[in-house]
Amino acid sequence: MNVFTDLSQLTQEEFEEILHFDAEFFDYPWTRAQWEECYSSGNYLISYKPGYGFCLFHLNFYEQMAHLLKILVLPEKRTLKIGFDLYQSALVKIENLSLKKLYLEVAVDNIVAINFYEKLGFKKLKLAKKYYSDGKSAWSMLKLL
Ligand SMILES: CC(C)(COP(=O)(O)OP(=O)(O)OC[C@H]1O[C@@H](n2cnc3c(N)ncnc32)[C@H](O)[C@@H]1OP(=O)(O)O)[C@@H](O)C(=O)NCCC(=O)NCCS
């Protein structure tokens, strides 16, 4: 498990694999331009297990908050605690940075992810109607550290 506090620490090959995972397996993938913006900005943290998946946070030091933007485990590797390990490895770094809360949004019908986040201690905060580009609503969720 690799954890980087700056995406530019990834090799080009690793960066491309993460983009591929995102494009292939996420319901709402980012464009290359969005990923490149993320790569060139310093306030992101990624945990990454080559061939298995990744977990990406945006770090907001002003609000002392880490925003979980994406977590993905490849379909054939799910339910083996890889997601938990990706999250936990990132969490150790986030706690070392003295951030105080974790925040995320998740589509209301993504029951597996909602179960996963509740298992990690996140609580539903509020419903954002028509949050996604396809009109789907999202739960925002919060965990205090
Ligand atoms: C959500 C996701 C990252 C979980 O990763 P994972 O490695 O399969 O999960 P883990 O094995 O670490 O599971 C940890 C806990 O999550 C919950 N969970 C995971 N998969 C579940 C499932 N299919 N059904 C119900 N609960 C589940 C369980 O509480 C589990 O704990 P338990 O095994 O003690 O019951 C994975 O399903 C995934 O990549 N989904 C697609 C991408 C996505 O929706 N990401 C979130 C939105 S950004």
PDBQT file of the ligand as one rigid body, heavy atoms in Angstrom, charges set to zero:
ROOT
HETATM    1  C1  LIG A 201     -17.076   0.576  -1.650  1.00  0.00    +0.000 C 
HETATM    2  C2  LIG A 201     -15.829  -0.275  -1.934  1.00  0.00    +0.000 C 
HETATM    3  C3  LIG A 201     -14.613   0.647  -2.079  1.00  0.00    +0.000 C 
HETATM    4  C4  LIG A 201     -15.613  -1.231  -0.739  1.00  0.00    +0.000 C 
HETATM    5  O1  LIG A 201     -14.353  -1.889  -0.912  1.00  0.00    +0.000 OA
HETATM    6  P1  LIG A 201     -14.117  -3.407  -0.423  1.00  0.00    +0.000 P 
HETATM    7  O2  LIG A 201     -12.674  -3.691  -0.451  1.00  0.00    +0.000 OA
HETATM    8  O3  LIG A 201     -14.992  -4.311  -1.229  1.00  0.00    +0.000 OA
HETATM    9  O4  LIG A 201     -14.691  -3.358   1.072  1.00  0.00    +0.000 OA
HETATM   10  P2  LIG A 201     -14.109  -4.105   2.365  1.00  0.00    +0.000 P 
HETATM   11  O5  LIG A 201     -13.876  -5.551   2.030  1.00  0.00    +0.000 OA
HETATM   12  O6  LIG A 201     -12.963  -3.344   2.908  1.00  0.00    +0.000 OA
HETATM   13  O7  LIG A 201     -15.388  -4.020   3.335  1.00  0.00    +0.000 OA
HETATM   14  C5  LIG A 201     -15.409  -3.247   4.541  1.00  0.00    +0.000 C 
HETATM   15  C6  LIG A 201     -16.863  -3.174   5.021  1.00  0.00    +0.000 C 
HETATM   16  O8  LIG A 201     -17.684  -2.508   4.036  1.00  0.00    +0.000 OA
HETATM   17  C7  LIG A 201     -18.988  -3.112   3.976  1.00  0.00    +0.000 C 
HETATM   18  N1  LIG A 201     -19.169  -3.756   2.672  1.00  0.00    +0.000 N 
HETATM   19  C8  LIG A 201     -18.232  -3.949   1.710  1.00  0.00    +0.000 A 
HETATM   20  N2  LIG A 201     -18.785  -4.569   0.635  1.00  0.00    +0.000 NA
HETATM   21  C9  LIG A 201     -20.077  -4.778   0.939  1.00  0.00    +0.000 A 
HETATM   22  C10 LIG A 201     -21.154  -5.395   0.244  1.00  0.00    +0.000 A 
HETATM   23  N3  LIG A 201     -21.005  -5.907  -1.006  1.00  0.00    +0.000 N 
HETATM   24  N4  LIG A 201     -22.386  -5.448   0.832  1.00  0.00    +0.000 NA
HETATM   25  C11 LIG A 201     -22.566  -4.921   2.071  1.00  0.00    +0.000 A 
HETATM   26  N5  LIG A 201     -21.567  -4.329   2.802  1.00  0.00    +0.000 NA
HETATM   27  C12 LIG A 201     -20.341  -4.269   2.230  1.00  0.00    +0.000 A 
HETATM   28  C13 LIG A 201     -19.018  -4.161   5.075  1.00  0.00    +0.000 C 
HETATM   29  O9  LIG A 201     -19.485  -3.542   6.266  1.00  0.00    +0.000 OA
HETATM   30  C14 LIG A 201     -17.531  -4.521   5.215  1.00  0.00    +0.000 C 
HETATM   31  O10 LIG A 201     -17.209  -5.016   6.503  1.00  0.00    +0.000 OA
HETATM   32  P3  LIG A 201     -17.436  -6.602   6.852  1.00  0.00    +0.000 P 
HETATM   33  O11 LIG A 201     -16.701  -7.362   5.776  1.00  0.00    +0.000 OA
HETATM   34  O12 LIG A 201     -16.807  -6.741   8.202  1.00  0.00    +0.000 OA
HETATM   35  O13 LIG A 201     -18.907  -6.841   6.833  1.00  0.00    +0.000 OA
HETATM   36  C15 LIG A 201     -16.024  -1.136  -3.222  1.00  0.00    +0.000 C 
HETATM   37  O14 LIG A 201     -17.258  -1.821  -3.130  1.00  0.00    +0.000 OA
HETATM   38  C16 LIG A 201     -16.002  -0.360  -4.526  1.00  0.00    +0.000 C 
HETATM   39  O15 LIG A 201     -14.942  -0.114  -5.107  1.00  0.00    +0.000 OA
HETATM   40  N6  LIG A 201     -17.181   0.051  -5.048  1.00  0.00    +0.000 N 
HETATM   41  C17 LIG A 201     -17.277   0.763  -6.337  1.00  0.00    +0.000 C 
HETATM   42  C18 LIG A 201     -16.791   2.195  -6.262  1.00  0.00    +0.000 C 
HETATM   43  C19 LIG A 201     -17.640   3.004  -5.315  1.00  0.00    +0.000 C 
HETATM   44  O16 LIG A 201     -18.867   2.911  -5.288  1.00  0.00    +0.000 OA
HETATM   45  N7  LIG A 201     -16.956   3.831  -4.493  1.00  0.00    +0.000 N 
HETATM   46  C20 LIG A 201     -17.631   4.668  -3.497  1.00  0.00    +0.000 C 
HETATM   47  C21 LIG A 201     -18.206   5.893  -4.087  1.00  0.00    +0.000 C 
HETATM   48  S1  LIG A 201     -16.947   7.093  -4.413  1.00  0.00    +0.000 SA
ENDROOT
TORSDOF 0
